Amino acid sequence: MRPVKQIRKDADYIIREAIRKVLPDEAVARALRERDFSGGDLYVVSAGKAGWQMAKAASGILGDQIRGGVVVTKYDHVKGLIPGMNCYEAGHPVPDENSFIGTQAALDLVKDLTERDTVLFLLSGGGSALFEKPLISGGELSDITGQLLACGADIVEINTIRKRLSAVKGGRFAAFCEPAGVFSIVLSDILGDPLDMIASGPAYPDSSTCEQALNLVNKYGLKLSEEALACLSRETPKKLTNVETVITGSVRNLCAAAKEACEALGYEAIILTDRLDCEAREAGAFLAAIAKSHADTEKSLAFIAGGETVVHLTGKGKGGRNQELALSAARGISGLPDTLVFSVGSDGTDGPTDAAGGCCDNETASELAAEGIDIYDVLRNNDSYNALKECNGLIMTGPTGTNVNDVAVLLIRR
């Protein structure tokens, strides 16, 4: 294995600093500052990949004001006990039985409340799978989720379907809490921060329609039972009067934090977009094209793109969208002096892998070729994880406790 170059050390620093600055602790504290919950009983429901971290922060601020709480988060994301709260780990990106058990515990916690009571609802990305009480069988829900992930549907399209198959999504959780008030603190993982789509909007009126959901079934050729189709034809709540919502973090903050970290290392940094929304392979190729255009630069440059790409599954390999983006850039930056592309998920997980993302530099393509690994074949089989593992290109952070989408960065070091 070749020595780690300075540009890779730069990338590791940028990743570490960008994620550190979007951890939910301060965001939750900011949202709770000067809030008064003394009028009645206060209960906490926290759902999503950042569910434990957000609940821990709220517990530290509110202490024994909290009468009880339920946390539902991803496997391996619970980092210890939180006083007065029951923590559940469950499946993501496909819900499992533990998703249903944890969600039912939350519903049991908030039933029969009065108008004096408040539910502090802490929501982060991943909540669509983790916070779930299906209106169809769990098996069919998993199958439909798998179909949506495999067909290349974007997150808004996926949630348009999923919220209608659920007793808690699309505003139904907030309706269940009535007459109690709901104060919702949200970490956004969707472009543009649409509150009805983040984790499928359990506590926000739904803007999508039955017609849109049924059109998606035809668009992607989804196979649904008559029971599931009937659910898609039942409208979700369009008005809620018991909810107040605050967004505390998003991919904009992640991009700004990455830019600040780049500049601290002497790079001239530009945020290209915080709404990246395309094929992972296309995004990687685009960043490589920018690298070629600036190959003759005499100053260090950084180009930043935040958002969420998609992957169409054409093979049976192992990987994730961030790993595929980075590997897709490897051929284009091959041979360019001191050039690197990385892409990372802020939650520390990329697809069904233990990696947060991928990192490739100007020597990655030739290094893989020397091992008999063809990048084109790897991408066709969606096997970016194993290829990147061969060249020390996996980014491993472990669960971070936050989830505000992805950031990809092109570094040109001089």
C-alpha positions in Angstrom: 0.0 0.0 0.0 1.4 3.4 -1.0 2.0 6.0 1.7 -0.8 8.4 2.5 -0.3 11.7 0.7 -0.8 15.1 2.2 -3.9 15.7 0.1 -5.6 12.6 1.7 -4.7 14.0 5.1 -6.3 17.3 4.0 -9.4 15.3 3.0 -9.6 13.5 6.4 -9.3 16.8 8.2 -12.1 18.4 6.1 -14.4 15.4 6.7 -13.8 15.4 10.4 -14.3 19.2 10.8 -17.4 19.4 8.5 -19.2 16.6 10.4 -18.2 18.0 13.8 -19.8 21.3 13.0 -23.2 19.8 12.1 -23.5 17.5 15.2 -27.0 18.1 16.7 -26.0 19.0 20.3 -25.7 22.7 19.7 -28.6 22.7 17.2 -30.9 21.1 19.7 -29.7 23.5 22.4 -30.4 26.5 20.2 -33.9 25.3 19.4 -34.8 24.7 23.0 -33.3 27.9 24.3 -36.0 29.9 26.2 -38.7 27.3 25.6 -41.1 26.9 28.5 -42.7 23.4 28.9 -44.0 24.0 32.5 -47.7 24.1 31.5 -48.1 20.3 31.6 -46.3 17.0 31.1 -43.4 16.8 28.6 -42.6 13.6 26.7 -39.8 13.0 24.2 -40.0 11.0 21.0 -36.8 10.9 19.0 -36.6 9.1 15.6 -33.9 8.9 13.0 -30.2 8.2 12.5 -29.4 11.1 14.9 -32.2 10.1 17.2 -29.9 9.1 20.2 -27.7 12.2 19.9 -30.7 14.5 19.7 -32.4 12.9 22.7 -29.2 12.9 24.7 -28.8 16.7 24.0 -32.4 17.3 25.0 -32.1 15.3 28.2 -29.0 17.3 29.2 -30.9 20.5 28.8 -34.4 19.6 30.1 -33.4 17.0 32.8 -36.2 15.9 35.0 -38.8 18.1 33.2 -39.1 15.1 30.8 -41.7 12.6 32.1 -40.6 9.8 29.7 -39.2 9.2 26.2 -38.7 6.8 23.4 -35.7 6.8 20.9 -35.8 4.8 17.7 -32.5 4.9 15.8 -30.3 2.7 13.5 -28.5 -0.3 14.7 -25.2 0.5 16.6 -26.3 4.1 17.0 -27.3 4.0 20.7 -24.2 5.1 22.7 -25.5 4.6 26.2 -28.5 5.0 28.5 -30.5 8.2 28.6 -32.3 8.8 31.9 -36.1 8.2 31.6 -35.9 7.1 28.0 -36.2 3.7 26.3 -33.9 3.3 23.3 -34.6 1.0 20.4 -32.3 0.1 17.4 -34.0 -0.8 14.2 -33.6 -1.4 10.4 -32.5 1.1 7.8 -33.0 1.7 4.9 -35.6 -1.1 5.1 -37.8 -1.1 8.2 -37.9 -4.3 10.3 -39.8 -5.7 13.3 -37.8 -3.5 15.7 -38.9 -0.4 13.8 -42.5 -1.4 14.4 -41.8 -2.3 18.1 -40.0 1.0 18.8 -42.7 3.1 17.0 -45.5 1.3 18.9 -43.7 2.2 22.2 -43.7 5.8 21.1 -47.4 5.7 20.3 -48.1 4.1 23.7 -46.1 6.9 25.4 -48.1 9.7 23.9 -51.7 8.3 23.8 -54.3 9.8 26.1 -52.5 13.1 26.6 -54.3 16.4 27.3 -54.1 19.8 25.7 -51.7 20.9 28.5 -49.1 18.3 27.6 -46.3 18.6 25.0 -44.6 16.0 22.8 -41.0 17.1 22.0 -40.5 15.3 18.7 -36.9 15.1 17.6 -36.6 14.1 13.9 -33.7 13.3 11.7 -33.0 11.5 8.4 -33.6 7.8 8.3 -36.9 8.3 10.2 -38.9 6.9 7.3 -37.6 3.4 7.9 -37.0 3.7 11.7 -40.3 5.3 12.7 -43.0 3.1 11.2 -46.3 1.5 11.9 -47.3 -0.1 8.6 -50.9 -0.3 7.4 -49.9 -3.4 5.3 -47.8 -6.4 6.3 -44.2 -5.7 7.3 -43.1 -8.1 4.6 -44.8 -6.2 1.8 -43.6 -2.9 3.2 -40.0 -4.2 3.0 -40.6 -5.4 -0.5 -42.0 -2.1 -1.7 -39.2 -0.2 0.0 -36.7 -2.4 -1.8 -38.4 -1.8 -5.1 -38.2 1.9 -4.6 -34.6 1.9 -3.7 -33.7 -0.3 -6.6 -35.6 1.6 -9.3 -33.7 4.9 -8.8 -36.6 6.8 -7.3 -35.5 9.9 -5.4 -36.2 10.5 -1.7 -39.3 12.6 -2.3 -40.8 10.0 -4.6 -40.0 7.2 -2.1 -41.6 9.1 0.8 -44.7 10.0 -1.3 -45.4 6.3 -1.4 -44.2 5.3 2.0 -46.2 7.9 4.0 -49.5 6.5 2.6 -48.6 3.0 3.8 -48.1 4.1 7.3 -50.1 5.0 10.4 -47.5 7.6 11.6 -46.2 9.3 8.4 -47.7 12.2 6.4 -48.8 14.1 9.6 -50.5 11.1 11.1 -48.3 11.0 14.2 -49.1 14.6 15.1 -52.8 13.9 14.6 -52.4 10.9 17.0 -50.9 13.2 19.6 -53.9 15.5 19.7 -55.0 17.3 21.7 -51.4 17.6 23.0 -49.1 20.1 21.4 -46.1 18.9 19.4 -42.8 20.8 19.3 -40.8 19.3 16.5 -37.0 19.9 16.0 -35.8 18.7 12.7 -32.4 17.9 11.2 -33.0 18.0 7.4 -31.5 15.4 5.0 -33.6 16.4 2.0 -32.8 19.1 -0.6 -34.7 22.3 0.0 -35.8 21.1 3.5 -39.4 20.1 2.7 -40.9 19.4 6.1 -43.6 17.1 4.8 -40.9 14.8 3.2 -38.2 14.7 5.9 -38.6 11.2 7.4 -42.0 11.3 5.5 -43.3 14.1 7.6 -44.8 12.4 10.7 -45.7 15.8 12.3 -46.3 18.0 9.3 -49.2 18.3 6.9 -48.7 16.4 3.7 -48.5 18.3 0.4 -48.4 15.3 -1.9 -51.5 13.8 -3.3 -53.0 10.3 -3.9 -52.8 11.0 -7.6 -49.0 11.6 -7.4 -48.5 8.4 -5.4 -50.4 6.3 -7.9 -48.6 7.9 -10.8 -45.3 6.8 -9.3 -46.5 3.2 -9.2 -47.0 3.4 -13.0 -43.8 5.4 -13.6 -41.6 2.8 -11.9 -43.7 -0.3 -12.6 -44.0 -1.1 -8.9 -45.7 -4.3 -7.8 -48.3 -3.6 -5.0 -51.1 -5.6 -3.5 -54.7 -4.5 -3.7 -54.4 -3.6 0.0 -51.4 -1.3 -0.6 -53.1 0.3 -3.6 -56.1 1.1 -1.4 -53.8 2.8 1.1 -52.4 5.0 -1.7 -55.9 6.1 -2.5 -56.6 7.3 1.1 -55.6 11.0 1.6 -53.2 12.1 4.4 -53.8 15.1 6.8 -53.6 18.4 5.0 -53.9 20.6 8.1 -52.5 20.3 11.6 -53.1 22.9 14.4 -51.1 21.4 17.2 -47.6 21.5 15.8 -44.7 23.9 15.8 -41.6 23.0 13.9 -38.0 24.3 13.9 -35.3 23.2 11.4 -31.9 23.1 13.1 -29.5 21.8 10.5 -29.3 20.9 6.8 -26.9 20.2 4.0 -26.3 23.9 3.7 -24.6 23.9 7.0 -22.6 20.9 6.0 -21.3 22.6 2.9 -20.5 25.8 4.8 -18.6 23.8 7.4 -16.7 22.0 4.6 -15.8 25.3 3.0 -14.5 26.7 6.2 -12.4 23.6 6.8 -10.9 23.8 3.3 -10.1 27.5 3.7 -8.4 26.7 7.0 -6.0 24.5 5.1 -5.2 27.2 2.5 -7.6 26.2 -0.3 -9.7 28.7 -2.2 -13.1 27.1 -1.8 -16.3 27.4 -3.8 -19.6 25.8 -3.0 -21.0 24.7 -6.4 -24.4 23.6 -5.0 -26.1 22.4 -1.9 -28.8 20.7 -4.1 -26.9 18.0 -5.9 -29.5 15.7 -7.3 -28.3 13.3 -10.0 -26.8 9.9 -10.7 -23.7 9.3 -8.4 -21.7 8.4 -11.5 -22.6 11.6 -13.2 -21.6 13.7 -10.2 -18.3 12.0 -10.0 -17.6 12.5 -13.7 -18.6 16.2 -13.4 -16.2 16.8 -10.6 -13.5 15.1 -12.6 -14.3 17.4 -15.5 -13.8 20.4 -13.3 -10.5 19.0 -12.2 -9.3 18.8 -15.8 -10.3 22.4 -16.4 -8.2 23.6 -13.5 -5.3 21.2 -13.8 -2.9 24.1 -14.5 -3.9 26.2 -11.5 -1.1 27.6 -9.4 -3.2 27.8 -6.2 -5.0 25.2 -4.1 -8.6 24.9 -5.1 -11.6 23.2 -3.5 -15.0 22.6 -5.1 -17.9 21.6 -2.9 -21.2 20.0 -3.8 -23.8 18.9 -1.2 -27.0 17.0 -1.7 -28.0 13.4 -2.4 -27.2 11.4 -5.5 -28.9 8.2 -6.6 -27.7 4.9 -7.8 -29.4 2.6 -10.3 -28.6 -1.0 -9.3 -27.2 -2.9 -12.3 -25.2 -5.5 -10.4 -25.1 -7.4 -7.1 -22.0 -5.9 -5.5 -21.5 -3.9 -2.3 -21.4 -0.2 -2.1 -23.2 3.1 -1.6 -23.8 6.3 -3.5 -20.9 8.2 -2.0 -18.5 5.4 -2.7 -19.8 5.2 -6.3 -19.4 8.9 -6.8 -15.8 8.9 -5.7 -14.9 5.9 -7.8 -16.6 7.4 -10.8 -14.2 10.4 -10.6 -11.1 8.2 -10.4 -10.6 7.7 -14.1 -11.2 11.4 -14.9 -8.6 12.6 -12.4 -6.1 9.9 -13.2 -2.6 11.4 -13.8 -3.6 15.0 -12.7 -1.1 16.4 -10.2 -2.2 16.2 -6.5 -6.0 15.9 -7.2 -8.6 14.1 -5.1 -12.3 13.6 -4.9 -14.1 12.4 -1.8 -17.8 12.0 -1.0 -19.2 11.3 2.4 -22.5 10.8 4.2 -22.7 12.9 7.3 -24.3 10.1 9.3 -21.2 7.9 8.9 -22.9 5.2 6.8 -23.2 4.9 3.0 -25.8 2.4 1.7 -25.8 -1.0 3.4 -22.1 -0.8 4.3 -19.9 0.2 7.3 -18.2 3.0 5.3 -19.2 6.6 5.3 -18.1 7.2 1.7 -15.2 7.0 -0.7 -12.0 8.8 -1.6 -10.0 8.6 -4.8 -7.0 10.5 -6.0 -5.0 10.8 -9.2 -3.2 7.5 -8.6 -6.3 5.4 -7.7 -7.2 4.3 -11.2 -3.6 3.1 -12.0 -3.4 1.4 -8.6 -6.6 -0.6 -9.2 -5.5 -1.4 -12.8 -2.3 -2.9 -11.4 -4.4 -5.2 -9.3 -6.4 -6.3 -12.3 -9.5 -4.3 -11.2 -11.4 -2.5 -14.0 -13.4 0.5 -12.7 -16.0 0.2 -15.4 -16.7 -3.4 -14.4 -16.8 -2.5 -10.7 -19.4 0.3 -11.3 -21.5 -1.9 -13.6 -21.6 -4.4 -10.7 -22.2 -1.7 -8.1 -19.2 -3.1 -6.2 -17.4 0.2 -5.2 -16.9 -0.9 -1.6 -14.6 -3.8 -2.4 -12.7 -1.9 -5.0 -12.1 1.1 -2.7 -11.1 -1.3 0.1 -8.2 -2.5 -2.2 -6.8 1.0 -2.5 -7.4 2.4 1.0 -10.2 4.5 -0.5 -12.9 3.8 2.1 -13.9 6.6 4.5 -14.6 5.1 7.9 -16.0 7.4 10.5 -18.5 5.1 12.4 -21.9 6.4 13.3 -21.6 10.2 13.8 -24.8 11.1 15.5 -26.0 13.5 12.8 -27.6 13.2 9.4 -27.8 16.2 7.1 -27.2 14.5 3.8 -23.9 14.2 1.8 -21.0 16.3 0.8 -18.6 15.7 -2.1 -15.4 17.7 -2.5 -12.8 18.1 -5.2 -9.4 19.1 -3.9 -6.6 20.4 -6.1 -3.5 21.0 -4.0 -0.6 23.2 -4.9 
